[in-house]
Amino acid sequence: MRLVEKLAVANLEPAPFTQLANVTGRPASSVPLARTSSGLPLGIQFVGRPGSEPELLALAAQLERARPWAHLRPSLPDSPSLPDSPSAA
């Protein structure tokens, strides 16, 4: 594998879908349209052609009106107790 290919793989591997839009200069939007069985949001990413930001924003707004999500909060498991901080001497 050539150096350029190695660098591309190393940079895109951790987040292969979001970085590709950034590298190519294409506008993208992620909208939390679905939920897991435990209520965590699942985002769906839309990628547009260069210059299509208005269409992507309109699509995201339309989807949010159809399936409002801003008020939803997942129930999180109880946090483990943290040890008390050491007292100042």
N, C-alpha and C positions, 0 to 999 in steps of 0.2 A: 504494500500500500504506500502511495506517495505521501510526502509530508503534508501537502494541502489536504488530501483526503483524511489523513490522521487528525489534523487540526479541526476539520469540519465535524468529524465523528465525535471528537472529544468535546467540542463546544455544543453540539446539538443533542448529544445523548441524554443529559440530565433533564431537559425540557424540550423534547423534539418538536412539539407542535407550535408552541408560542414563539420560540426563537426563529423558526423558519419564516414566519410573517415579518419579524423584525429585520432579518437579514435580507429579505427580498424587497423590503420597503412597502409591502402590502398592508393596508389597514385591516385590523382584526378586532373582533369584539367577542367576549365570553359572557354568556347569559346563563344564570342558574335556573334552567327550566325543569330539572328533574330532581328527585330526592332519593336517597338510599332508604332502605327499610328502617334505618334508625334516624332518619330525618336530616341527614347531612346533605348539603347541596351538591348537585352534579352539574357542572358547567358545560354548555355546548358552545363551541367556538365557531364563529363565522368569519371567513376571510374573503375580502373583496378585491376587486381589481384596483390598481393605483388610481387614486382620486375619488374613490367611492365612499369616503367617510360619511357624507350625508345619508346615503342609502343604508349603510350599516347602522348608524344612529337611529334612523327611522324604523328599521327592522327591530332593533333592540327595544325601542319605545313601544312599538306595536305588540311585541311579545310580552313585555311587562304589563301592558294593559290587559292582555288576554289571560295571563297567568301571573298575577301580582305575587311578588316574592319578598319585597323589602321588609314586611312585617314578620316573616317567618324566622324563628330562632330554633336551632336544634337543641335538644336536651343533651347536656354534656354530663358525663359521669362525675361523681363527686371527686374533688381534688384530694390527693393524699395530704395529710397534715404535714406542714413544714415544721422543722424543728425551730424552737425559739431562737431568736438571734442572741448571740453572746452579749452579756451585760457589759456596759462600759465600766472600766475599772477606775 
